[in-house]
């Protein structure tokens, strides 16, 4: 099985109607979408998602932002999916992200950077489990897979 990673389009990305554009970039790179949801996440779930930041001064603002509107949660599959998605997303601070990256092209600031993605395979497994049951992840064959492996 190919590697999986978790991606979330944040409220600013949803509010600016960038969902399709973001999904299209991952698809064009050859990644396979195997899980997709749209929801306003609860404060409790946001706290679990960002638990490693709970003691940091920016934590309350982070939770307030991520729960401020709908988000799109996705599971992507592919060769080195975590590393590929992180490179495609660019630097966390959109103002420092390279042109051609999602954040460099679409993000506006450190907080309004349109996407979140897992930083490791272990983090991806944890984040996927927060948002998706095993039954909600749908692996499937693609006709172009022989070119991508």
N, CA, C and O atoms as a DFTB+ gen file, in Angstrom:
596 C
 N C O
     1  1       0.844      -1.195       0.000
     2  2       0.000       0.000       0.000
     3  2       0.876       1.241       0.000
     4  3       1.901       1.283       0.681
     5  1       0.487       2.224      -0.741
     6  2       1.194       3.504      -0.788
     7  2       1.035       4.228       0.545
     8  3       0.148       3.906       1.335
     9  1       1.886       5.188       0.780
    10  2       1.837       5.996       2.001
    11  2       0.606       6.903       1.983
    12  3       0.157       7.348       0.927
    13  1       0.068       7.165       3.183
    14  2      -1.075       8.071       3.309
    15  2      -0.685       9.295       4.123
    16  3       0.177       9.236       5.000
    17  1      -1.344      10.406       3.810
    18  2      -1.178      11.617       4.591
    19  2      -2.529      12.302       4.764
    20  3      -3.484      12.037       4.034
    21  1      -2.574      13.189       5.749
    22  2      -3.784      13.932       6.059
    23  2      -3.593      15.379       5.632
    24  3      -2.537      15.967       5.863
    25  1      -4.619      15.950       5.008
    26  2      -4.617      17.357       4.607
    27  2      -5.946      17.967       5.025
    28  3      -6.997      17.335       4.915
    29  1      -5.887      19.208       5.509
    30  2      -7.109      19.940       5.823
    31  2      -7.072      21.282       5.114
    32  3      -6.098      22.025       5.236
    33  1      -8.123      21.594       4.377
    34  2      -8.298      22.944       3.862
    35  2      -8.937      23.727       5.001
    36  3     -10.021      23.383       5.471
    37  1      -8.261      24.778       5.437
    38  2      -8.676      25.550       6.599
    39  2      -9.839      26.491       6.248
    40  3     -10.170      26.660       5.074
    41  1     -10.459      27.104       7.273
    42  2     -11.616      27.969       7.004
    43  2     -11.342      29.072       5.981
    44  3     -12.240      29.433       5.220
    45  1     -10.125      29.612       5.946
    46  2      -9.834      30.655       4.960
    47  2      -9.822      30.098       3.546
    48  3     -10.256      30.780       2.617
    49  1      -9.339      28.880       3.361
    50  2      -9.333      28.247       2.042
    51  2     -10.732      27.914       1.567
    52  3     -11.058      28.094       0.394
    53  1     -11.571      27.421       2.494
    54  2     -12.968      27.121       2.155
    55  2     -13.699      28.425       1.844
    56  3     -14.411      28.523       0.844
    57  1     -13.517      29.430       2.711
    58  2     -14.221      30.704       2.551
    59  2     -13.837      31.452       1.287
    60  3     -14.622      32.243       0.764
    61  1     -12.635      31.205       0.800
    62  2     -12.189      31.861      -0.439
    63  2     -12.445      31.006      -1.681
    64  3     -11.975      31.338      -2.769
    65  1     -13.184      29.914      -1.524
    66  2     -13.569      29.022      -2.633
    67  2     -12.352      28.404      -3.327
    68  3     -12.281      28.370      -4.556
    69  1     -11.400      27.917      -2.533
    70  2     -10.169      27.358      -3.087
    71  2     -10.110      25.832      -3.020
    72  3      -9.099      25.241      -3.401
    73  1     -11.169      25.189      -2.545
    74  2     -11.142      23.734      -2.355
    75  2     -10.787      23.009      -3.648
    76  3      -9.866      22.191      -3.660
    77  1     -11.487      23.288      -4.717
    78  2     -11.250      22.605      -5.994
    79  2      -9.858      22.846      -6.533
    80  3      -9.215      21.932      -7.047
    81  1      -9.394      24.077      -6.415
    82  2      -8.055      24.415      -6.891
    83  2      -6.989      23.627      -6.117
    84  3      -6.024      23.135      -6.702
    85  1      -7.176      23.514      -4.795
    86  2      -6.221      22.781      -3.958
    87  2      -6.261      21.296      -4.278
    88  3      -5.214      20.675      -4.460
    89  1      -7.450      20.720      -4.350
    90  2      -7.573      19.302      -4.691
    91  2      -6.948      19.030      -6.055
    92  3      -6.246      18.033      -6.229
    93  1      -7.194      19.895      -7.007
    94  2      -6.646      19.721      -8.347
    95  2      -5.131      19.658      -8.374
    96  3      -4.552      18.925      -9.177
    97  1      -4.492      20.412      -7.512
    98  2      -3.025      20.406      -7.479
    99  2      -2.494      19.062      -6.996
   100  3      -1.534      18.530      -7.554
   101  1      -3.125      18.511      -5.951
   102  2      -2.679      17.199      -5.460
   103  2      -2.965      16.110      -6.489
   104  3      -2.144      15.217      -6.699
   105  1      -4.122      16.184      -7.126
   106  2      -4.448      15.190      -8.151
   107  2      -3.477      15.270      -9.326
   108  3      -3.026      14.240      -9.828
   109  1      -3.156      16.477      -9.762
   110  2      -2.239      16.643     -10.888
   111  2      -0.853      16.087     -10.577
   112  3      -0.123      15.688     -11.485
   113  1      -0.495      16.060      -9.305
   114  2       0.801      15.519      -8.892
   115  2       0.798      14.001      -8.875
   116  3       1.853      13.380      -8.749
   117  1      -0.389      13.390      -9.002
   118  2      -0.487      11.937      -9.041
   119  2      -0.894      11.317      -7.716
   120  3      -0.877      10.094      -7.579
   121  1      -1.260      12.138      -6.737
   122  2      -1.758      11.595      -5.477
   123  2      -3.211      11.162      -5.653
   124  3      -3.934      11.700      -6.492
   125  1      -3.625      10.187      -4.854
   126  2      -4.979       9.640      -4.961
   127  2      -5.780      10.020      -3.722
   128  3      -5.353       9.757      -2.597
   129  1      -6.940      10.638      -3.926
   130  2      -7.842      10.998      -2.843
   131  2      -8.603       9.749      -2.402
   132  3      -9.299       9.126      -3.203
   133  1      -8.464       9.379      -1.100
   134  2      -9.144       8.189      -0.590
   135  2     -10.060       8.503       0.591
   136  3     -10.700       7.601       1.132
   137  1     -10.129       9.776       0.997
   138  2     -11.036      10.193       2.063
   139  2     -11.325      11.671       1.941
   140  3     -10.426      12.457       1.644
   141  1     -12.592      12.070       2.169
   142  2     -12.979      13.468       2.003
   143  2     -14.184      13.790       2.879
   144  3     -15.174      13.058       2.871
   145  1     -14.103      14.891       3.638
   146  2     -15.207      15.365       4.483
   147  2     -15.218      16.883       4.503
   148  3     -14.185      17.525       4.313
   149  1     -16.400      17.454       4.736
   150  2     -16.576      18.888       4.968
   151  2     -17.310      19.022       6.290
   152  3     -18.382      18.446       6.473
   153  1     -16.730      19.784       7.214
   154  2     -17.390      19.981       8.503
   155  2     -16.803      21.180       9.234
   156  3     -15.678      21.602       8.966
   157  1     -17.582      21.717      10.159
   158  2     -17.061      22.674      11.127
   159  2     -16.616      21.828      12.312
   160  3     -17.444      21.188      12.961
   161  1     -15.329      21.819      12.598
   162  2     -14.858      20.946      13.671
   163  2     -15.125      21.580      15.032
   164  3     -15.135      22.802      15.179
   165  1     -15.336      20.729      16.006
   166  2     -15.640      21.177      17.367
   167  2     -14.367      21.671      18.055
   168  3     -13.255      21.369      17.623
   169  1     -14.552      22.430      19.125
   170  2     -13.411      22.887      19.924
   171  2     -12.673      21.687      20.521
   172  3     -11.446      21.694      20.621
   173  1     -13.427      20.659      20.917
   174  2     -12.824      19.457      21.480
   175  2     -11.917      18.769      20.450
   176  3     -10.781      18.413      20.762
   177  1     -12.416      18.586      19.238
   178  2     -11.619      17.954      18.185
   179  2     -10.417      18.824      17.818
   180  3      -9.321      18.308      17.600
   181  1     -10.616      20.131      17.750
   182  2      -9.499      21.039      17.462
   183  2      -8.427      20.920      18.539
   184  3      -7.234      20.941      18.236
   185  1      -8.848      20.795      19.795
   186  2      -7.895      20.619      20.891
   187  2      -7.094      19.339      20.757
   188  3      -5.897      19.317      21.046
   189  1      -7.745      18.273      20.321
   190  2      -7.039      17.001      20.101
   191  2      -6.085      17.119      18.922
   192  3      -4.961      16.618      18.962
   193  1      -6.548      17.785      17.877
   194  2      -5.716      17.938      16.676
   195  2      -4.442      18.735      16.980
   196  3      -3.356      18.369      16.531
   197  1      -4.577      19.806      17.730
   198  2      -3.452      20.688      18.017
   199  2      -2.911      20.506      19.434
   200  3      -2.361      21.444      20.010
   201  1      -3.061      19.313      19.999
   202  2      -2.664      19.044      21.387
   203  2      -1.217      19.413      21.679
   204  3      -0.914      19.861      22.785
   205  1      -0.325      19.239      20.724
   206  2       1.100      19.547      20.963
   207  2       1.342      21.040      21.178
   208  3       2.406      21.432      21.658
   209  1       0.374      21.863      20.830
   210  2       0.499      23.315      21.005
   211  2      -0.293      23.844      22.210
   212  3      -0.359      25.054      22.423
   213  1      -0.888      22.950      22.989
   214  2      -1.822      23.347      24.053
   215  2      -1.239      24.340      25.053
   216  3      -1.971      25.176      25.582
   217  1       0.046      24.266      25.319
   218  2       0.665      25.155      26.308
   219  2       1.259      26.420      25.686
   220  3       1.801      27.262      26.402
   221  1       1.165      26.560      24.396
   222  2       1.751      27.716      23.715
   223  2       0.774      28.889      23.734
   224  3      -0.440      28.684      23.738
   225  1       1.292      30.106      23.745
   226  2       0.412      31.275      23.858
   227  2      -0.553      31.459      22.689
   228  3      -1.603      32.081      22.854
   229  1      -0.221      30.934      21.519
   230  2      -1.087      31.107      20.347
   231  2      -2.189      30.050      20.258
   232  3      -3.032      30.122      19.364
   233  1      -2.199      29.070      21.167
   234  2      -3.167      27.967      21.103
   235  2      -4.628      28.440      21.070
   236  3      -5.381      27.974      20.215
   237  1      -5.061      29.345      21.965
   238  2      -6.478      29.768      21.905
   239  2      -6.866      30.387      20.562
   240  3      -7.958      30.130      20.057
   241  1      -5.981      31.197      19.982
   242  2      -6.274      31.795      18.671
   243  2      -6.309      30.736      17.575
   244  3      -7.116      30.826      16.650
   245  1      -5.441      29.737      17.673
   246  2      -5.410      28.650      16.699
   247  2      -6.733      27.883      16.717
   248  3      -7.312      27.610      15.666
   249  1      -7.204      27.538      17.911
   250  2      -8.475      26.822      18.038
   251  2      -9.633      27.690      17.557
   252  3     -10.523      27.208      16.857
   253  1      -9.624      28.954      17.927
   254  2     -10.691      29.869      17.490
   255  2     -10.749      29.944      15.964
   256  3     -11.830      29.911      15.377
   257  1      -9.587      30.044      15.328
   258  2      -9.540      30.137      13.868
   259  2     -10.022      28.844      13.207
   260  3     -10.867      28.888      12.314
   261  1      -9.499      27.702      13.633
   262  2      -9.798      26.448      12.938
   263  2     -11.255      26.022      13.132
   264  3     -11.775      25.225      12.351
   265  1     -11.918      26.550      14.169
   266  2     -13.336      26.233      14.407
   267  2     -14.265      27.346      13.908
   268  3     -15.473      27.291      14.137
   269  1     -13.713      28.346      13.233
   270  2     -14.493      29.523      12.827
   271  2     -15.373      29.307      11.600
   272  3     -16.211      30.153      11.287
   273  1     -15.199      28.200      10.909
   274  2     -15.984      27.930       9.710
   275  2     -15.711      26.534       9.206
   276  3     -14.941      25.797       9.821
   277  1     -16.319      26.157       8.113
   278  2     -16.122      24.819       7.568
   279  2     -14.665      24.577       7.169
   280  3     -13.953      25.481       6.733
   281  1     -14.256      23.328       7.336
   282  2     -12.953      22.864       6.871
   283  2     -13.182      21.596       6.051
   284  3     -14.209      20.932       6.192
   285  1     -12.231      21.271       5.206
   286  2     -12.289      20.043       4.414
   287  2     -11.143      19.153       4.862
   288  3      -9.978      19.548       4.819
   289  1     -11.492      17.937       5.297
   290  2     -10.481      16.967       5.695
   291  2     -10.322      15.952       4.579
   292  3     -11.300      15.494       3.989
   293  1      -9.062      15.608       4.298
   294  2      -8.782      14.679       3.205
   295  2      -7.699      13.693       3.590
   296  3      -6.808      13.998       4.383
   297  1      -7.790      12.508       3.016
   298  2      -6.730      11.514       3.095
   299  2      -6.230      11.316       1.677
   300  3      -6.993      10.988       0.769
   301  1      -4.925      11.521       1.505
   302  2      -4.283      11.359       0.201
   303  2      -3.318      10.194       0.271
   304  3      -2.688       9.953       1.301
   305  1      -3.207       9.482      -0.822
   306  2      -2.361       8.300      -0.896
   307  2      -1.417       8.433      -2.090
   308  3      -1.799       8.935      -3.147
   309  1      -0.169       7.969      -1.903
   310  2       0.792       7.984      -2.992
   311  2       2.185       7.709      -2.492
   312  3       2.412       7.594      -1.288
   313  1       3.113       7.605      -3.407
   314  2       4.513       7.409      -3.042
   315  2       5.024       8.623      -2.280
   316  3       4.919       9.752      -2.760
   317  1       5.584       8.391      -1.080
   318  2       6.122       9.482      -0.245
   319  2       5.105      10.610      -0.076
   320  3       5.459      11.786      -0.156
   321  1       3.848      10.251       0.157
   322  2       2.762      11.232       0.198
   323  2       3.008      12.352       1.204
   324  3       2.729      13.514       0.911
   325  1       3.528      12.019       2.390
   326  2       3.757      13.059       3.404
   327  2       4.752      14.090       2.880
   328  3       4.486      15.291       2.922
   329  1       5.873      13.630       2.397
   330  2       6.926      14.528       1.909
   331  2       6.468      15.313       0.677
   332  3       6.751      16.505       0.558
   333  1       5.775      14.655      -0.222
   334  2       5.303      15.311      -1.450
   335  2       4.322      16.434      -1.108
   336  3       4.441      17.544      -1.627
   337  1       3.352      16.146      -0.233
   338  2       2.355      17.156       0.127
   339  2       3.012      18.317       0.860
   340  3       2.680      19.472       0.591
   341  1       3.928      18.046       1.773
   342  2       4.600      19.122       2.509
   343  2       5.370      20.035       1.547
   344  3       5.357      21.257       1.699
   345  1       6.030      19.442       0.570
   346  2       6.759      20.248      -0.415
   347  2       5.796      21.074      -1.262
   348  3       6.064      22.240      -1.554
   349  1       4.686      20.476      -1.651
   350  2       3.695      21.193      -2.455
   351  2       3.065      22.337      -1.679
   352  3       2.766      23.385      -2.251
   353  1       2.861      22.146      -0.370
   354  2       2.233      23.180       0.451
   355  2       3.145      24.381       0.653
   356  3       2.669      25.516       0.657
   357  1       4.441      24.156       0.821
   358  2       5.365      25.257       1.060
   359  2       5.460      25.624       2.529
   360  3       4.845      24.981       3.380
   361  1       6.222      26.644       2.818
   362  2       6.466      27.092       4.187
   363  2       5.157      27.454       4.876
   364  3       4.221      27.948       4.247
   365  1       5.111      27.194       6.201
   366  2       3.910      27.482       6.987
   367  2       3.510      28.950       6.885
   368  3       2.327      29.268       6.760
   369  1       4.484      29.833       6.937
   370  2       4.219      31.261       6.786
   371  2       4.082      31.565       5.299
   372  3       5.067      31.542       4.561
   373  1       2.886      31.843       4.873
   374  2       2.623      32.078       3.446
   375  2       3.481      33.200       2.862
   376  3       3.798      33.191       1.673
   377  1       3.851      34.154       3.698
   378  2       4.668      35.268       3.214
   379  2       6.088      34.825       2.876
   380  3       6.804      35.519       2.154
   381  1       6.496      33.662       3.403
   382  2       7.829      33.123       3.125
   383  2       7.783      31.902       2.221
   384  3       8.829      31.365       1.856
   385  1       6.592      31.458       1.857
   386  2       6.445      30.279       1.013
   387  2       6.809      30.618      -0.432
   388  3       6.475      31.689      -0.939
   389  1       7.487      29.700      -1.069
   390  2       7.954      29.912      -2.442
   391  2       6.787      29.994      -3.425
   392  3       5.790      29.289      -3.271
   393  1       6.916      30.855      -4.432
   394  2       5.924      30.853      -5.513
   395  2       5.868      29.456      -6.133
   396  3       6.887      28.774      -6.243
   397  1       4.686      29.047      -6.529
   398  2       4.497      27.708      -7.078
   399  2       3.989      26.723      -6.041
   400  3       3.437      25.683      -6.399
   401  1       4.167      27.034      -4.748
   402  2       3.596      26.196      -3.702
   403  2       2.170      26.665      -3.423
   404  3       1.790      27.778      -3.786
   405  1       1.392      25.809      -2.778
   406  2       0.004      26.170      -2.474
   407  2      -0.040      27.397      -1.583
   408  3      -0.793      28.332      -1.855
   409  1       0.762      27.409      -0.515
   410  2       0.753      28.565       0.382
   411  2       1.392      29.788      -0.264
   412  3       0.959      30.913      -0.017
   413  1       2.407      29.584      -1.079
   414  2       3.049      30.702      -1.759
   415  2       2.122      31.372      -2.759
   416  3       2.171      32.589      -2.943
   417  1       1.281      30.583      -3.400
   418  2       0.362      31.117      -4.406
   419  2      -0.973      31.568      -3.822
   420  3      -1.564      32.530      -4.313
   421  1      -1.455      30.891      -2.784
   422  2      -2.820      31.119      -2.312
   423  2      -2.917      31.647      -0.881
   424  3      -3.926      32.254      -0.522
   425  1      -1.896      31.430      -0.065
   426  2      -1.949      31.849       1.330
   427  2      -1.724      33.341       1.487
   428  3      -1.159      33.997       0.611
   429  1      -2.178      33.865       2.624
   430  2      -2.092      35.301       2.870
   431  2      -1.208      35.675       4.053
   432  3      -0.699      36.794       4.111
   433  1      -1.018      34.751       5.001
   434  2      -0.257      35.065       6.213
   435  2       0.164      33.767       6.893
   436  3       0.013      32.684       6.328
   437  1       0.695      33.885       8.116
   438  2       1.061      32.704       8.890
   439  2      -0.190      31.893       9.229
   440  3      -0.208      30.678       9.029
   441  1      -1.226      32.543       9.734
   442  2      -2.451      31.833      10.109
   443  2      -3.309      31.524       8.896
   444  3      -3.822      30.411       8.777
   445  1      -3.474      32.464       8.011
   446  2      -4.310      32.269       6.825
   447  2      -3.453      31.687       5.705
   448  3      -3.140      32.347       4.713
   449  1      -3.084      30.406       5.911
   450  2      -2.211      29.740       4.948
   451  2      -2.921      28.601       4.222
   452  3      -2.262      27.741       3.638
   453  1      -4.205      28.583       4.247
   454  2      -5.184      27.766       3.517
   455  2      -5.151      26.255       3.757
   456  3      -6.185      25.604       3.608
   457  1      -4.010      25.673       4.119
   458  2      -3.953      24.218       4.304
   459  2      -3.127      23.816       5.518
   460  3      -2.208      24.516       5.943
   461  1      -3.492      22.666       6.052
   462  2      -2.690      21.966       7.063
   463  2      -2.369      20.608       6.472
   464  3      -3.193      20.027       5.765
   465  1      -1.170      20.091       6.756
   466  2      -0.825      18.732       6.341
   467  2       0.035      18.082       7.412
   468  3       0.783      18.755       8.123
   469  1      -0.080      16.785       7.515
   470  2       0.704      16.014       8.477
   471  2       2.195      16.187       8.209
   472  3       2.623      16.310       7.061
   473  1       2.984      16.195       9.296
   474  2       4.431      16.391       9.151
   475  2       5.227      15.096       9.190
   476  3       6.447      15.126       9.028
   477  1       4.572      13.959       9.399
   478  2       5.257      12.662       9.403
   479  2       4.223      11.566       9.164
   480  3       3.018      11.808       9.231
   481  1       4.705      10.369       8.888
   482  2       3.807       9.227       8.688
   483  2       3.036       8.945       9.975
   484  3       1.837       8.668       9.930
   485  1       3.712       9.012      11.121
   486  2       3.034       8.765      12.396
   487  2       1.969       9.818      12.681
   488  3       0.865       9.488      13.116
   489  1       2.296      11.075      12.438
   490  2       1.315      12.144      12.624
   491  2       0.132      11.942      11.680
   492  3      -1.017      12.151      12.069
   493  1       0.410      11.539      10.449
   494  2      -0.663      11.290       9.478
   495  2      -1.610      10.210       9.993
   496  3      -2.829      10.371       9.919
   497  1      -1.070       9.124      10.509
   498  2      -1.922       8.048      11.041
   499  2      -2.799       8.576      12.167
   500  3      -3.990       8.270      12.224
   501  1      -2.216       9.369      13.063
   502  2      -2.973       9.932      14.180
   503  2      -4.059      10.885      13.681
   504  3      -5.214      10.777      14.093
   505  1      -3.698      11.812      12.801
   506  2      -4.663      12.795      12.316
   507  2      -5.776      12.139      11.497
   508  3      -6.939      12.524      11.615
   509  1      -5.435      11.171      10.685
   510  2      -6.456      10.450       9.921
   511  2      -7.447       9.793      10.880
   512  3      -8.657       9.829      10.654
   513  1      -6.927       9.194      11.952
   514  2      -7.804       8.516      12.916
   515  2      -8.705       9.486      13.676
   516  3      -9.772       9.089      14.145
   517  1      -8.298      10.750      13.809
   518  2      -9.146      11.746      14.459
   519  2     -10.382      12.074      13.628
   520  3     -11.442      12.371      14.179
   521  1     -10.251      12.020      12.313
   522  2     -11.307      12.492      11.412
   523  2     -12.025      11.398      10.634
   524  3     -13.152      11.603      10.182
   525  1     -11.391      10.237      10.471
   526  2     -11.945       9.186       9.619
   527  2     -11.933       7.833      10.318
   528  3     -10.945       7.466      10.954
   529  1     -13.036       7.092      10.196
   530  2     -13.029       5.689      10.596
   531  2     -12.424       4.887       9.439
   532  3     -12.289       5.395       8.326
   533  1     -12.066       3.644       9.713
   534  2     -11.524       2.796       8.644
   535  2     -12.501       2.668       7.481
   536  3     -12.084       2.583       6.325
   537  1     -13.796       2.652       7.778
   538  2     -14.815       2.500       6.734
   539  2     -14.952       3.751       5.869
   540  3     -15.487       3.684       4.763
   541  1     -14.471       4.897       6.369
   542  2     -14.604       6.150       5.621
   543  2     -13.418       6.418       4.696
   544  3     -13.447       7.362       3.906
   545  1     -12.384       5.599       4.791
   546  2     -11.242       5.704       3.884
   547  2     -11.453       4.643       2.815
   548  3     -11.649       3.466       3.118
   549  1     -11.411       5.075       1.572
   550  2     -11.841       4.223       0.463
   551  2     -10.719       4.018      -0.553
   552  3     -10.653       4.730      -1.556
   553  1      -9.835       3.051      -0.300
   554  2      -8.802       2.783      -1.306
   555  2      -9.443       2.221      -2.579
   556  3     -10.414       1.466      -2.516
   557  1      -8.896       2.593      -3.708
   558  2      -9.461       2.154      -4.977
   559  2      -8.371       2.218      -6.043
   560  3      -7.441       3.017      -5.935
   561  1      -8.483       1.382      -7.066
   562  2      -7.483       1.413      -8.141
   563  2      -7.720       2.615      -9.058
   564  3      -8.846       3.086      -9.222
   565  1      -6.638       3.090      -9.643
   566  2      -6.714       4.173     -10.621
   567  2      -6.076       3.689     -11.918
   568  3      -5.095       2.947     -11.871
   569  1      -6.600       4.083     -13.065
   570  2      -6.065       3.593     -14.330
   571  2      -4.647       4.045     -14.634
   572  3      -3.978       3.446     -15.476
   573  1      -4.172       5.099     -13.960
   574  2      -2.815       5.603     -14.240
   575  2      -1.765       5.135     -13.242
   576  3      -0.622       5.588     -13.297
   577  1      -2.132       4.236     -12.328
   578  2      -1.212       3.844     -11.256
   579  2       0.095       3.249     -11.787
   580  3       1.141       3.427     -11.164
   581  1       0.057       2.568     -12.890
   582  2       1.282       1.960     -13.418
   583  2       2.319       3.020     -13.817
   584  3       3.505       2.703     -13.906
   585  1       1.908       4.248     -14.056
   586  2       2.846       5.314     -14.376
   587  2       3.417       5.961     -13.119
   588  3       4.486       6.569     -13.159
   589  1       2.696       5.826     -11.997
   590  2       3.038       6.537     -10.785
   591  2       3.890       5.737      -9.807
   592  3       4.408       6.299      -8.842
   593  1       4.043       4.450     -10.038
   594  2       4.795       3.611      -9.098
   595  2       6.227       3.451      -9.556
   596  3       7.016       2.778      -8.893
